[in-house]
Amino acid sequence: MAKEEIKKLVEDSKKTLEHDHENFAKSIKNDLVSFKKKTLDRI
């Protein structure tokens, strides 16, 4: 029983981390695009 619970917790944590990583990567990409636009507008 305990092993199954731990396995489920690990799987849930993995899913959460993957989701957070995707959101973080998207955020960085959006920031880069925004920065590029601002830089080009200044030139």
N, C-alpha and C positions, 0 to 999 in steps of 0.2 A: 504494500500500500504506500509506504513512504517513498519508495523508489519511483512509483508512478506519479506521485504528487510532485516530486522534484523534477522529474522529466517534463511534466506539463509546465511547471514554472519556468524551466529553462527555455522551452519552446516559446512560451508567451513572451519572455524577455527578449529572445532573439527576434521575434516578429516586431516587437516594439522598437528595438534598436535599429532594425532595418528600415522601418518607417521613419524614424527620427533622422537617420542618415540620409534618406532620400529627400526629406524636407530641407535638411541643412544644405545638401548639395544644390537643390533648386534655388534656395535663398542666395547662396554664393553666386550662382550663375546669373541670377537676376540683378544682384548688386554689380557684377562685372559689366553686364549690358548697360545698366544705368550709368555707371562710371564712364564707359566708352562714349555714350551719347553726350553726357555732360562735357567731356573732354573735347569731343568733335565740335560741339556747339561753341566752345570758347575759342577755337582756332579760326 
